[in-house]
Structure formats: structure tokens, C-alpha cells
């Protein structure tokens, strides 16, 4: 019997690629019998980065005038009904280094979700692109550097670097080991992300059905290393909460033999202060 009563990765309309407000997701979580939910929309980007990326996030003004006040209001409204956490999902960019500790002091936790990475001459590439060995190295190095700051509680979809790289080869394993080891060293949860299950699957050379993420071979390696794991819906629609993809993610973890957590341990005020 699967015990699914929490989700720590939830997006709302402010990110421009999700539908629904905080109350929509929290009301649905309560209907499902969830005990805890975290709202974790994407951080606002600084102008010099946003203008170079094919993405849009909430603005800095929306973060201050809508996101934070709405979370504070919702925490009061739902007190005693469900535990509601405030959070942000962020890429790690050197140019924003000074902003992360400030944001961490304004929310309960940060999720690292590295969708974009730096190239030369101030350009960026996406993890959804074809990843060369050099780009794979940049992914692993950037994730490791971010985790070493101590600011992040969860590493979202750590295996997303395999999205357009179906081969599970020696280089893919090398990158996986670096990422997993960085999570272990920094006491960070590796997130098995159900959103990848909502995308196309394919057959690996062994004839097993695998997803672009969560990637079966990656998570077998996670199990062998004994890293901390959390399973999240990564909701962009209210209907994503506890949907078939969520059930499949939990079933996948059970089949692999992963010992996953159903609750996260949040950074204390002292830990936040020490990491600033």
C-alpha cells in the first residue's frame, strides 16, 4: 500500500507555464488527504539572464507583491488543515549568487532545478538540448557548485541531463555519480520527479520501458549509494497532484528498492544564517 500524502514541488500561474493559484493546489491536496505541500514556483531572474533565455518567470515585482504575500495569507488560511511550505525552484547562476541566501531567508526552502547552463561569451544552453560530454561536465560542475553552497534542500529531476541523451554509457554514469555524491555530501534530497513520466517513454537496450526522467538506470545507482530521496509531483496543473504519473513514480521507487522519504527536513534558522 503506497503512502502518498505530501508534495514539495508545485508551480502556480506566475511561472507562465502552469495553471492554478495556491488555493487551488492546497484545496486539492487536502481533498487527497495530503498532510504537507510546498508551493515552489520559479525564482524571478535578473534582467541580464532573462533576456538571453527562452523562458519567462514571475517578475521581481510579482515575487514581492503577489507571491510572498499570497503564501503568507495561505499559511494563515490553512493553518490546522495542512502544513503549507513556501519555496522556490531556482537554477544556479553565478550572476545571481548573492540573491539566493536572501531568497532563502524569505521562504522555507529552495529547490535546485538546473534547466539552463552557461556557455562562453555570456550565452546559455538548455538541458533539453543534445548534451555533448563538455556540456554534461558543465551540468555536473554547476549542480555540484550550487549544492556546495548549502542553500538547497532538494535537487529537482537530477537525471534531466538524460532527456535527449538516451544512452546510459560510461559518461552518463560518471555524471550521475558526481551528482549523487554531491547530494550525499551536502545532505540534499535527490528528487524522483513525476513530471518526466508525463512525457514519452522508450525502450532501453535491455528492453525495459524507461522514461527520459526519472531514468531507471540512474535511480538504480542512487539506490546503490544510499542517497536521500523524495518523490514529487512537480505539478503544473491541479490534476497533476496524485495522478497516474505520481503513482508510477512511487511504484518505480518501490520496484527498485529505494528507501524514499515522505517528509523533508527543512533548514533551521541557524543553518540558514550559517550558510549566508
Secondary structure, 3 states (H helix, E strand, C coil): CCCCCEECCECCHHHCCCCCCHHHHHHHHHHHCCCEEEEEEECCCCHHHHCCCCCCCCCHHHHHHHHHHHHHHHHHHCCCCCEEEEEEEECCCHHHHHHHHHHHCCCCEEEECCCEEECHHHCEEECCCCCCHHHHHHHHHHHHHHHCCCCCCEECCHHHHHCCCCCCCHHHHHHHHHHHHHHHHCCCEEEEEHHHHHCCEEECCCCCEEECCCCHHHHHHHHHHCCCEEEECCECCHHHCCCHHHHHHHHHHHHHCCCCECCCCCCCHHHHHHHC
